[in-house]
Amino acid sequence: MAPTVAADTSPRATLAQMLTLLREKDLNALADLYAEDGVHELSFAPPAAPRRLEGREQVRAYFTGALTRVAVEFREFEEVAVHDTADPDVIVAEYDAHGVVPATGREFTTRNIWVLRIVGGRIAIWRDYWNPLKIIELQGLLPELVASMSGDEATS
């Protein structure tokens, strides 16, 4: 069961809560912010990764499963700008994700854009636009991705 919604249920307040949970790496609590039938879209997801997650529990499974195996560590999510839209339930958020590749110590920053529909303090839809090639490259997996797309075996 999802926890009680915060007193301020505005999209901006929910976004602030999302960023806090990401900073704290509390992906289970982040999933709790979704409406029961909430949707997370990953339009630019790499091959074999989901592009659409439907329902809070599918989002939770992805957040607490697949994302925990990514070989990069996000350390800070910095809000760059938040844009209101004509629909009071929809905002567009630009943010920078700062992190490190634990295996190499290499630090990185990626720019991301979220389009969020938040109704009553719950995420109804999160359209997550990010650069998967950057994350794949940081993990050292770009040659494997290219090989998989061309049908060739990856080479070292």
C-alpha positions, -999 to +999 in steps of 0.1 A: +000+000+000+013+034-009+021+058+019+000+089+027+004+117+002+022+148+015+002+179+025+014+198-006+003+177-036+013+202-063+035+189-091+064+210-080+062+197-044+060+161-057+090+168-079+110+180-049+101+148-031+111+127-061+146+144-062+150+139-025+142+102-028+166+099-058+194+116-037+187+092-009+186+063-033+152+052-019+138+037-051+111+018-032+097+050-017+100+067-051+078+039-066+053+046-038+048+081-053+031+066-084-006+063-087-016+027-086-020+028-124+009+052-130+030+050-161+068+055-165+079+060-202+115+056-212+113+067-249+151+065-255+157+032-236+184+010-252+174-022-269+162-049-245+152-024-219+116-016-212+102+016-228+070+016-209+062+005-173+026+003-164+014+003-128+031+011-095+043-024-089+058-028-123+076+005-118+088-007-083+101-040-098+121-021-124+134+005-099+144-021-073+156-047-098+171-036-131+183-002-119+203-016-090+224-035-115+236-005-135+273+000-131+272+037-125+263+054-093+242+086-093+251+108-064+232+140-069+202+152-089+203+189-094+172+207-106+181+231-134+147+244-143+110+236-139+085+248-165+048+251-159+024+242-187-012+251-196-023+220-177-018+226-140-011+189-134+018+189-159+053+202-155+085+199-174+117+195-153+152+198-165+179+184-142+215+173-142+224+139-128+259+138-113+275+105-106+306+083-107+316+049-123+327+030-092+350+007-111+370+036-126+362+066-103+353+085-135+328+113-126+301+123-150+271+146-155+241+139-177+213+164-186+178+150-184+143+161-191+111+149-174+076+155-184+054+148-154+017+145-149+011+146-112-025+144-099-032+147-062+005+142-053+008+110-073+027+104-105+002+096-132+028+096-159+066+103-160+081+107-194+118+103-188+141+116-215+177+108-210+207+097-230+212+059-227+242+059-249+261+080-223+252+055-195+261+026-218+294+042-227+302+049-190+296+012-183+320+002-211+292-015-229+291+005-261+311-020-283+286-048-272+256-025-281+270-017-315+278-054-321+243-064-311+228-039-335+249-051-364+246-088-356+284-091-350+300-105-319+315-079-296+353-077-296+376-064-270 
